[in-house]
Amino acid sequence: MTTPRPALLIAGHGTRDEGGAEAFRAFVRELGRLNPELAVAGGFIELSPPPLGEAVAELVERGVRRFAAVPLMLVSAGHAKGDIPAALAREKERHPGISYSYGRPLGPHPALLRVLERRIDEVLGDAVDRSEVMVLLVGRGSTDPDANAEVLKAARLLWEGRGYAGVETAFVSLAAPDVPSGLERCVKLGARRVVVLPYFLFTGILPERVRRQTADWAAAHSGVEVRSADVIGAEPELLDLVMERYEEAARGEVRMNCDACVYRIALPGFEDKVGLPQQPHFHPDDDGHHGHGHGHGHGPSHGHHAHAH
């Protein structure tokens, strides 16, 4: 007898922006439409309905006992490493008999790099020589240096082989350089034409902040041509990549890199985090983060991280 495939649970970050929240919900609906043989549900860690627990309850009501959870996130920061695994562990206690596997974040996958390249082309048009263009890739920003480093990796991969003058990085919250500083750096490197590229899946408060800060800076620097590109969005490449992450998790083939994890490795300035449980956190200048009241251990004695390394 063939074992049925596990259901797909999509875990989102959450936003106070209703447009961004609806973009996530529409994306989950589209995944379900494209995969009618699969039970698909999605929920948020914070800020937006439905909460992740409600999505799990929906699957359980549909008779699901096994599911694969995929974090719909570009980098592995606190939510993917701590909050989602803690939430899933709590749901396992609430619904005895269920089991789940946990997938990895999306990362700078070549498919998403193609979408980012397309977003740049959309604002440049055909007449512009790429060698005259500097790209400023703007990430969310995190207190986790490993997560911020992933944005720089995406920038480097976007630069390689595409002919841009360069790809620099900035962050909209919690990490330096900020957007104005990133634009100043581009100018110091000789840029006269810059495309600001938000490294976000969907619209929301933070991508809009990137656009606003870009417009403000451009208004004060008339000698530099600055254009704002769009977010990644619900492109076919994103839909396919989520299913790729689902298949990995369903087969139990997830491999994550612990080489720069602050909970295992003593990085300069972050030595106090080694072995600590994940704590609830407050990011007052971010998208309205608030604490979650749960935690999990990352101690060296753990055979596995709770965040599925």
N, C-alpha and C positions, 0 to 999 in steps of 0.2 A: 504494500500500500504506500503510495507516494505521500510524503509529508507536505502539507500545504505551505506555500511560501509565507513568510512572516509579513504582517502588515507594515506599512510605511508611516512613520510618525515624523513630521517636520517640526523642528524646534526653532522658533524665531526669537529675536532679541527683544522686540517691542519698541514702540515709539509713541509719543504723544500726538504725532501727526496722523490724522485719520486717513489721509491719502496714502501714506506709507503703510499703515496697518491694513488697509483694504487691498493694496498691491500684494501684500503677503497672502492674504486670504484668497485673493483671485488666483495667485500662483498655485496654492494648494489645490484649489478646485480644478485648475487646468491639469495638474499632475494626475488627479483622479480621473478626469475625462480621458486623458491619453492612455491610462492604464486601468481599463474597466475591470480587469480580473483581479485587481489589487485593492485591498482596503487602505485608504489614504486619509489621514487626518493631520491637522497642524494646530499648534498653539504657541503662545508667547511665554517667556520667562517673567516679563514684567510689563507694566504700562498699558498694554492693549488686550482687548478680548479677542478670542477666547484664551484663557490661561492654559498652560500645557496640561495640567491635571484634567481639565474638562475634555481635552482632545483624547487623552488616554481613556477616560470614562466612556467617551463616544465609541471608541474601538472595542472596549470590553462589552458594551451593550450590543455591539454587532457580532459578538461571539468570538472576538479575537483573543487568543491566549499567548501568541508570540508576535513581537514586532521588532523592527529595526528602526532606531532613531537616528535621524540625520540632522546635525546642527546647520541651519541655513545661515552660515556665517563665513566670512572670507578669511578671518584669522583666528587662531586658537588663543583667545584671551580668557579672562575670568569666567565668562559665561560658559564657553565650551569646555573649559578645564574643570570648573567647579560647580557652577549653578545648575547646569542641565543634568549632570550625573547625580547630584544630590536630589534634584526634583524627581528623577526617574526612580531612584532608590526609594523615595517616599511613596511613589505610586505603586511600587511593587509590594510595599507593606499594606497599602490600602486595598489592593486587589490581589489577594492570595491566589497563586496558581499561574500568574502571568510571568513571562520571561522576556527579556529583550537583549539585543546587542546594540552597541553604540558606534555610530560611524564617525568619520573625521570631518572637520571643517573643509570648505571648498578649496581654499588655498589658491595660489597663483597658477591655476591649471591653464595649459595652452589654449583650451577652448575659451576661457574667460579673457585671456590676453588678446585673442582675436576680436572679442566684443569690444574691449577697451580700444584697440586699434581702430575699429569701426567708428566708435564714438569720437575719436580724434578727427578722422577723415570727414565726419559729418559737419564739423565746424570749420574745417580748413578748406574744403572744396578741392577741386582738381588742380587749380592753378598754382598752388603753393608748393615750393620745394621743401621736402621734409628736413633737409640738412640745415634749413634756416629756422627750424621750430624747436623750441625747448618745451618739454612737457613737465608739468608739476602735478605729480600724483598725490592726492590728498586722502589720507586715511582717517579713520575715526580717532585714533589715539588711545593709548592705554597706559596704566601704571605697570604693565607687564612688559619688560624689555624684549622678551621673546616675540610677543605679538607685534610690537613696533618694528622689530627686525624683519618680520615677514612682509611688511609693506615695502621695505627697502628691497627685499628679494624680488617682489613683484615688479618694482620699478626697474631693476636691473634686467630682468627677463623681458620686460616690455621694450627696453632700449636695444637689446641684442638683435642685430640683423634687420632692424626696421628703418634705419637711416636717419633717425632724429638727431638733432644736435646734442641732445642729452635728455635724460629723464631724472628729475630731482624729486624729492619727497617733502611733504609737510603733513601736519596733523591739525585737526580742527578742535581737539580738546585733549587735555591731560598729558600731552607730550610736545616737545619742541623738535623742529621749528614750527611755529604757527604759519598760517597762510600768508600774511604779509611778509614775514621773514623769509619764507620759501620763495616768494616772488622777488624779493630783494636779492636773494642768492642767485636766482636765474639771471638777473640783470648784471650782477657782478661777474658772472661767467660769460657775459657778452650777448645775452639774449635780447633781441628786439621784437620777437614774436613768441608769445607763450600761450600754450593751451593748458588751462587748469582742469584736471581730470579727477572727478570725485571717485574714490575707490569704495563705492557703496553699491549694494544690490538694488535698493529701491529708494524712492524719494522719502524725505522726512525732515525733521527739524535740523539735523546736522548737515545734510547735503545743501539745504537751503541757506544755512549759515555760511557754508563754503562759497556759494554763489554770491551772497551779499557782500562778504568780505572781499571777494575778487573784484566785484563791481566798484566798491569803495576805493580799493587800491588803484584800479585802472583809472578812475576819475582823477586821481591825484598825480598820475604819471602818464601824461599824454604822449610822451615819446616812445612808449612801449605798446605794441598791439597785444591785447590780452583777450582771449576768448574762453568761455566756459563750456565744457562738454557736459553731456548728460550722464546720469547714473547707468549702471549695467542694464537693469530692467529684466523683465521676464522673457528673455530671448530663448530660442530653441537650444542654444548651447548650454544655458543654465538649467533648463529642464533635463537635458541629457546628462549633465554632470551630476545632478542630484540623484538620478537613477543609477549612475555609476557608483556613487557613494553608497547608495542603498544596497546594491548587489554585493559590494565589498563587505558591508556589515552583515548582510544576510548569510554570506558564506563564512563569516568569521575570519576574514583576511585583512582586517584593519591593521595598519602598521603606522605608529606615530613616533615622532622623533623626540627623545627626551634629552638630547645633548645640551640644550640651552634652557631647560626648565628651571625656573627659580626655586621650585619646591624640592628639587633634587640636587642641583648644582649651585655652588657658592659663587654667584656672579658679583663683581665689584659693586658695592653699594646696596646689595640685596641679600647679604649673607644671613640676615636674620630670618629670611623666609624659608630656609632649608628645613624640611621636616615639619613645617607648621600646617595645621589644618586650614582649609580655605575659609576665610572669614566673610561674613556679610559686609558689603561695602557701600559707601556713599560717594556719588560723583555729582556734586551739586551743579557743576557747570556743563555736565553732559546732558543726555537726553532725559533728565529727570530721574536718574538712578535712585534706587532706595535699597535698603537692606532686605535680605530674604529670610533671615532667621534659621539658617541651616549651614552645615559645614561638613567637610570630610577630610581625612588625613592624606598627606603626601609624604609621609615619613619614609626614610631609606629602607625600612624593613618591609615595606609593602611590596609584594610580588608584582602587583599591578597598581598603577594609579587608579583612583576612582574615575579619572577622566580618560580611561581606556587607552593609555599608552601601552 
